[in-house]
Amino acid sequence: MTFRARHLLGVEPLAPAEITSLLDLAETYAALNRRTVKHGDALQGLTQINLFFENSTRTQSSFELAGKRLGADVMNMPVAQSSVKKGETLIDTALTLNAMQPDLLVVRHPHSGAVNLLASKVNCAVLNAGDGRHEHPTQALLDALTIRRAKGRLHRLTVAICGDIAHSRVARSNLILLGKMEARVRLVGPATLMPKGAADWGCEVYEDMREGLRDADVVMMLRLQKERMDGGFIPSEREYFHRWGLDAEKLALAKPDAIVMHPGPMNRGVEIDGTIADDINRSVIQDQVEMGVAVRMAAMDLLARNLRAERGARAAEGGAYV
C-alpha cells in the first residue's frame, strides 16, 4: 500500500494515492467490524495512549475501540487528573509519555499546532484527533469513506459544507481532502461564521443556503460550536435554523439522491431538523460513526507498519530504538 507518513497530523501532507490506500484498507476493516468476531492482530504487542485535552466521548471511544479490535494495549490518560492540570508544560508531558515507550499516541488538544509539537518530541507514531481550528484528519477520512460507499466515488461530486465554517476543523480537513480527490466543494453559511479569504481556498462560497444546496450531491452540516464563540455570531438559534438549518424545504433543492451528513453531536432544530437526521433514505450520519472505527483502525495499522519498518531498519544498522 502507498502510505509513507510516520504521523497522521493532518490531511494536507497526504497524497491522493495515500488517501485512497487508507480508504481501501478501511473498507476491509468495515467488513471485519460487521462480523461476529471483530478482532485482528495488526497492533498486537503495541501500546496505544489516548491523550484528550478536550472532551470528546465519540472520538475517544472510536479510537479506543479501533485499537482494541486490532490487539493493542490501550490506555486512556485522564488529563483532568494529570500533571497538566497542575501546571506541567506540553513538552514535559511529551517527555513523560516518551519514557513510557508508547507506540501510538492519539491526541486531541484545544490549541492549533499542539499535536505537531508533541509529535516532534516523542519516538512513536502520533495521530491528530483534532487540534484547535487546525485539522481533524480522521473525521475527514471517515467522511470520505462514507461518501465513497454511498456514491461510489469522490471525484466530480458537489459537496456543500454548511454552517459554522469559521470554528470548524472538520470543515478545513474536509475541504483539503475533497479538493485533493477532485470533488467540487461549496462552503455555505452566514458571513459571521465564514473565515476571511474563504473564496481563495479553491471552493465556492454561499451565504444563501438555498443557492448553496442547489443540485448538491452531498449536504454536510456542521455543529454550531458555541463553546468557541466569544461574541454575537448569530442573531438567535431560531433565526439560525430558519436561514441556515437543514429542513425538507431546503434539502429539496439538492439532488433527489443527495445524502445528508453531520459529524456530531447534533443540535436538532438548530443545525438540522430531526426528521431529516433520522431519514434512513437520506441520512448517513450513523454510517459516519461506523466508518469512524474502520478508518481509525486503518490509520493506526498503516502507521504501525511504518513504525515497525523504521525500527527494523534502525536495528539492522545497530542504531537506537525509536
Summary of the structure (lengths in Angstrom):
residues: 322
radius of gyration: 19.9
end to end distance: 22.9
largest distance: 66.2
contacts: 1092
relative contact order: 0.16
helix: 44%
strand: 16%
